[in-house]
Amino acid sequence: MTVTVEPSDVEIRAGSLDDVEAMESFLLALSPDTSYRRFLTGFGPQTPPGLAAHLLRPGAVGGSLLAFRGGAVVGHAMCAPLATPTGGDEAGTGLTAEVAVVVADCDQGRGLGSRLIDAILRGIPREDFSAVQVVVSAQNRIVGRMIL
């Protein structure tokens, strides 16, 4: 059974450095499986120093979105330019945007990841990026189904 996340249930907005503490709590609450599917590693008892701030991408090209329920982060999506040998896409016509998403274990399968991906894709400046890339391990069937 699929339960859709209602717009009134979750607020999606741009991440900022004011969200570092909430982002760290979110990352630490992820199960080892979810953490591995997103980062291809686990964190242990604490996140690596500076990871939450880096994922929020303050002032960087691209950006991040956070999904909140109450004051707690329940999802994160980000977009960042991906370096290629030509400085742009294969045709040399623009940058490639790498997009990533992670959703709290209790909210997976409810449409929140799709909402975050849709929102981050709408925010990619088309004049700067000519392609989008998502790196997904073969075992991550959840995101694989979402993007294919």
N, C-alpha and C positions, 0 to 999 in steps of 0.2 A: 504494500500500500504506500502511495506517495502522498505526503501532506505538503501543500504549498505554503511557503512563508508569506504571510500577509504583509503588505507594505507598512501597515500601522504597527506591526510587531517589531520590525527591525528598521533602524535608521542607517542609511548608507551615506557617508560623507568622506571628504578628503582627509587623509591622515596628516598629523602635524607633530612637532616635537612635544606638544602638550600631551600627546597620547602614549609616550614611551612607557610609562608605568603600566597602563592598561594593556599595551601590546606585549610587554614582557610577561604579564600574568596570563594572557591568552596563549602565548607560545609555550609556557611551562605547563599549561593545562592540556595541551594536545597529547593524545596517546602516542606511544612509540610508533605505532603503525602509521598514524596520520603524519607525524613529524617526518618519518622516513619517506612517505609518499611525496611530501612537499620539498623537503630539503636533502633527501638521500642521506640523512644522518639523524641521530638522536641528540638530545641536549644534555641529559643527565640532570643533576639537581639545579642547574642554572643555565640561562642562555649565554652564549658567547658574548663577551663585552662588546657593546656597540651594535649588536645585531638588530635590536628593535628599532633604534634610530635609523640605521641603514635601510631597513625595510620600509620605513615611513617615507623615505626619499624627499626630505624637505629641501626645497629650492632646486631640485635636480630636474633634468629633462625627463619626461615621463611623469611618474607620480604614483601615489598609492590611494587606495580607498579602504575604509574600515566599515564594517557592519557592526552596529551596536544594538544590544538589547539592554535597556536600562543603561547603566554605566559600564557594562562589560562588553569587550570586543568578542564577537562571535564569528568574525570572518575578516579576511584580508585579501586584497588583490593589488597587484602592482604591475607597472609597465616601465621598462627601461630600454634605452638604446643598446643594441647588441653590436659589438664590434665585429666587422667582417674584414677580410683582407683588402677589399677595395674601398673601405670606408662607408659603404652603402650596401644595397642589395646586390645580388648576382649581376644585375644589369648595370650597376653603378648609378642608379637613379634616385636613391634615397636610403635612409637608414631602415634597419629592421628593428621592430619593437618586440622585445621579449616580454611575454605576459605570464604571470603566475598567480595562483589562487590557493588559499587554504581556508577551510571552514571547521569550526569546532565540531568535535565528534558528535555531540548530541544534536547538531543541526544539519548533518550531512544527509543527503537524499531528500531534502525538502525544497530544493530550488534556489537556495541562497547562493551557492557557487555560480550558478548560471546567471543570476541577477548581478553578481559582482563582475563576472566576465563581461556581460553586456555593457555594464556601466563603464568599465575601464576601457573597453574598445571604443565606445562612443567618445571618450575623452582624448583619444590619440589624435594629435594634429596630422591630418592627411598631407599637409604640405611638407612635413618633416619626415614622415615614415611612409614607405611604399609597401612594406610587408610586415606581417605579424608572425611570430614564432612562439610556440609553446613546447617546452621540453617536458616529456612525460615518460616515465619508465613504463615498460611493457606490463608490469604488474599493477599499475595504477589504472584499473578499469573504470573507476568513477570518473576521473577527469577525461580519460580516453573517450568515454561515451558522450561526455559533455561537449567536447570540441570537434568530434567527427560527425 
